[in-house]
Amino acid sequence: MQTETQNGTQPETATMPTPVTLTEKAAAMVQEAMKQENLAGHGLRVGVMGGGCSGLQYLLDFAEKSNDDDFVSTQHGVQIFVDPFSAGHLEGTTVDYVDDLNGSGFKFNNPNAVRACGCGNSFAS
């Protein structure tokens, strides 16, 4: 995320806390998927978009680079990009990878979700 200095001439990198935490297991699965897709050097875009039965749905996608206003961090060897809109809905969220009797996949533990659908892929905050 870029900010201006007091004199307004030179941009500097802002240090902002990352709104999303990626577990070690989730990071390993992301790295494996990137390897299979030949996406070395890419990062993981974590976000939300309108849709789903509860109003918002989670987004995971690979991105070659961050946008200027993204929150950016590296966790367990994975670079993570979160846009400002999504950051407001994902503050404090942990992304994990689960493998159980109900299936396997990424799970969002979002403390901001006030309502979620049964499948866990959409929410309202």
N, C-alpha and C positions, 0 to 999 in steps of 0.2 A: 504494500500500500504506500503510495507516495504522498508526501505533504510538502508544503512550501516552507522555506526558512522565514525568519522574521522580516528580512528585507524583500522577500518575495522573488528572489532571483534564482536560487539553486534548489532543486528538489533534493530531499534526503529520504532515506528509507525509514518508515515509521516502524516502531516495534510495538506490535499489537499481539495480545494473547490469541492463540489459535482457538476458535470456537469448538473444534471437533478433535476428539482423541481417537486414534486408531490403535486397536489392540495388536499385540505381537502376532497373534494368529491371523487376524485380518490382513495385516501387512504382508505376511508370508503368502497368503492367497493372492493378493494383489500383485506381488512380485512374480508369482508363478504365471498368472494370467498375462502379465506384460511380456514375460519370456515367450510364452506360447504364441502371442500375437506379434512378436518381433517389434516391441515398442520400447526398446532401451532408450533411456533419457527422458521418457514421458513422466508425467505426474498424474495423480488421481484427483479429479474434480469431484468434490462432495457438495451437494446442494439440495435445494428443494425447487419444485415447480408446481404450478396450479394443476389440480386434477385429483383423481382418485375419489373414493366414496366419502372421504372425510375433508376434502378441500385442498390439501397439499400432499404431494408425494415426494419421496426421497429420490435423489439422483446420484448415481455413481457413474463416472465416465472417465476415460483417459484423455489427457490433454497434453499437447506438446510443450506448451508454456503457459504461464500464468497471465492474467489480465492485469493492467496497471493498478486496479483498485482491489484486487484479491488479497485475502489473508493467506499467507504462504508459510508453511512449516515443513520440516522433514521429521518424520517419525518412523522409527524402525527401518530406516533406509528407503522410505517412500516419501516423495515430495507430495504435499497436499495443498490444493487450491480451493478456497471457499470465497464466493462472491459476497459482497456486503448484505444483499437482501437475504440470502440463505443464512448468513452468520447470525442474524437476529432470531431466526427460528431454530437454529442448531446449537446455540450457546450451551456448553456443558454436555453435549451429546458424545456418547462413545459408540464407535462402529466396531462391531465384533463379527467373527465368522463362527457360525454354529453348524454342527453336524449331529443331528439327533433323529429320532424316529419320525418326526414330522418333516424331515428333509434337511438339506444343507443350503446355506447361503449367508449373506451379510445381514446382520441384525443391528438396527439403530436403537439405542437406549437413550431416548430423548426426554429430559426432565421438563421440557416446555410443552409437550404434547398433552392437551387437556382431553382429547378424544382421539381414538384410533380405530381403524377398521379391524376386522377379525384376522386379516392376512398380515397385518403389521406393515404394509407398504404405504399407507397413507395416514395422515393425521391432521388435526387442527390444533392451532396454538393460540 
